[in-house]
Amino acid sequence: NWNSWINYGYDAATGKLDADKAMAKVIEEFAWVYNNVEVELYPGLMKGPTATRQTKAGNDWDQAALLEERLQALPIFAAGDVKIASSKIRIDADYLDELSDWLGVKSATAAFKVIVSSLDANAVPRNIAGADISMSGGAIASIEFTHAWVRLKAPTASALDWIDIDPS
């Protein structure tokens, strides 16, 4: 519903429309979670949004739950327009250093060990050919694991559409 996005930015006193006001508020809520909530490593939704907000720490699921709650409280979203999404993701070789940094380790092997022990016991290390290393051997070229983020319905260039944002 475009009306909620437009009405959020309309100032009746001046008759002016700030078309970016609603999206700026979405970005503000995202930035609060991203900048204030530290990453903790444990599997699944455990703490919930209240404890995550209070402790300012949580895993990807709990950070997504907190952001979902903050966004759903905005008057621009209808029920169901903000939700937690999850799927297997693959971090390829180009981003393994960033993954290692995010996890606080120094190598792809160490990152995989952290993921398996704390985030997703079913994570899969893959070699350059995409085969499971535990079955075929080789160096880690990518890692697949389940991850959670927020999906929201927001204005795009042509319509209201689903976009993904990841506070963790």
C-alpha positions as CSV (number, residue, x, y, z in Angstrom):
1,N,0.0,0.0,0.0
2,W,1.7,3.2,-1.2
3,N,-0.6,5.4,0.9
4,S,1.2,4.6,4.1
5,W,4.6,5.4,2.6
6,I,3.3,8.7,1.1
7,N,1.3,9.7,4.2
8,Y,4.3,9.2,6.4
9,G,6.2,11.8,4.5
10,Y,3.4,14.3,4.0
11,D,3.3,17.4,6.1
12,A,-0.3,18.8,6.1
13,A,0.8,22.1,7.6
14,T,3.1,22.9,4.7
15,G,1.4,20.8,2.0
16,K,4.9,19.3,1.2
17,L,5.8,15.7,0.7
18,D,9.1,14.3,1.8
19,A,9.2,11.2,-0.4
20,D,12.3,9.9,1.3
21,K,11.1,10.2,4.9
22,A,9.7,6.7,5.3
23,M,12.7,5.0,3.8
24,A,15.0,7.2,6.0
25,K,13.2,5.8,9.0
26,V,13.7,2.2,7.8
27,I,17.4,2.9,7.3
28,E,17.5,4.5,10.8
29,E,16.0,1.4,12.4
30,F,18.3,-0.9,10.5
31,A,21.3,1.3,11.4
32,W,20.4,1.1,15.1
33,V,20.4,-2.7,15.2
34,Y,23.5,-2.9,12.9
35,N,25.5,-0.4,15.0
36,N,24.4,-1.3,18.5
37,V,23.9,-5.1,18.6
38,E,27.0,-7.2,18.9
39,V,27.2,-10.6,17.2
40,E,26.9,-13.6,19.4
41,L,27.3,-17.1,18.1
42,Y,24.6,-19.7,18.8
43,P,22.1,-21.5,16.6
44,G,18.6,-20.4,15.9
45,L,16.2,-17.9,17.5
46,M,17.1,-18.0,21.2
47,K,16.8,-14.7,23.0
48,G,14.0,-12.9,21.1
49,P,13.8,-9.2,20.4
50,T,13.4,-8.0,24.0
51,A,16.5,-9.7,25.4
52,T,18.5,-8.9,22.3
53,R,17.6,-5.2,22.7
54,Q,18.3,-5.3,26.5
55,T,21.7,-7.1,26.1
56,K,22.6,-5.4,22.8
57,A,23.9,-8.8,21.6
58,G,22.5,-11.6,19.5
59,N,23.0,-14.0,16.6
60,D,21.6,-13.4,13.1
61,W,18.2,-14.8,14.0
62,D,17.8,-12.6,17.1
63,Q,19.1,-9.5,15.4
64,A,16.6,-10.2,12.6
65,A,13.8,-10.6,15.1
66,L,14.7,-7.3,16.8
67,L,14.8,-5.5,13.5
68,E,11.5,-7.1,12.4
69,E,9.9,-5.9,15.6
70,R,11.2,-2.3,15.2
71,L,10.2,-2.1,11.6
72,Q,6.7,-3.6,12.1
73,A,6.1,-0.9,14.7
74,L,6.4,1.8,12.1
75,P,3.1,3.0,10.6
76,I,4.3,2.4,7.1
77,F,4.1,-1.4,7.2
78,A,0.9,-3.5,7.1
79,A,0.8,-6.8,9.0
80,G,3.0,-9.2,7.1
81,D,5.0,-6.6,5.3
82,V,8.1,-7.4,7.4
83,K,9.2,-10.9,8.2
84,I,12.3,-13.0,9.0
85,A,13.7,-14.9,6.1
86,S,16.2,-17.7,6.2
87,S,17.9,-20.0,3.8
88,K,21.2,-21.7,3.0
89,I,23.6,-19.2,1.8
90,R,27.0,-19.8,0.2
91,I,29.9,-17.6,1.0
92,D,32.3,-17.8,-2.0
93,A,36.1,-17.5,-1.9
94,D,36.0,-13.7,-2.6
95,Y,34.2,-13.2,0.7
96,L,35.7,-15.8,3.0
97,D,38.1,-13.2,4.5
98,E,35.1,-11.0,5.4
99,L,33.3,-14.0,6.9
100,S,36.4,-14.9,8.9
101,D,36.6,-11.3,10.2
102,W,32.9,-11.3,11.1
103,L,33.5,-14.4,13.1
104,G,36.7,-13.1,14.6
105,V,39.0,-15.9,13.2
106,K,41.9,-15.9,10.7
107,S,41.1,-18.5,8.1
108,A,38.3,-20.2,6.2
109,T,39.0,-23.4,8.0
110,A,38.6,-21.7,11.4
111,A,35.5,-19.9,10.1
112,F,33.9,-23.2,9.1
113,K,34.7,-24.8,12.5
114,V,33.1,-21.8,14.3
115,I,30.0,-22.0,12.1
116,V,29.6,-25.8,12.6
117,S,30.1,-25.6,16.4
118,S,28.0,-22.5,17.0
119,L,25.6,-21.5,14.2
120,D,24.8,-24.4,11.9
121,A,25.8,-27.9,12.6
122,N,24.8,-28.8,9.0
123,A,27.1,-26.2,7.4
124,V,29.0,-27.6,4.3
125,P,32.6,-26.7,3.2
126,R,33.0,-26.8,-0.6
127,N,36.0,-27.0,-2.8
128,I,36.7,-25.1,-6.0
129,A,34.5,-27.5,-7.9
130,G,31.6,-27.0,-5.5
131,A,31.9,-30.5,-4.0
132,D,31.6,-31.2,-0.3
133,I,35.1,-31.3,1.1
134,S,34.2,-33.9,3.7
135,M,33.4,-36.2,0.8
136,S,36.0,-35.2,-1.8
137,G,38.8,-33.3,-0.1
138,G,40.5,-30.1,-1.1
139,A,40.8,-26.6,0.2
140,I,37.8,-24.6,1.3
141,A,36.6,-22.4,-1.6
142,S,33.1,-21.7,-0.1
143,I,31.0,-22.4,2.9
144,E,27.2,-23.0,2.9
145,F,25.2,-22.5,6.1
146,T,21.8,-21.4,7.2
147,H,21.4,-17.7,7.8
148,A,18.6,-15.3,8.8
149,W,17.8,-11.8,7.7
150,V,14.8,-9.4,7.3
151,R,12.6,-9.3,4.2
152,L,10.3,-6.2,3.9
153,K,7.9,-4.8,1.3
154,A,9.1,-1.4,0.3
155,P,9.0,1.0,-2.7
156,T,11.3,0.2,-5.5
157,A,11.7,2.0,-8.9
158,S,8.6,0.4,-10.3
159,A,6.4,-1.0,-7.4
160,L,6.2,-2.1,-3.8
161,D,8.5,-5.1,-3.8
162,W,10.2,-7.4,-1.3
163,I,13.8,-6.4,-0.4
164,D,16.2,-8.1,1.9
165,I,18.2,-6.4,4.7
166,D,20.7,-8.1,7.0
167,P,21.5,-6.4,10.3
168,S,24.1,-9.0,11.3
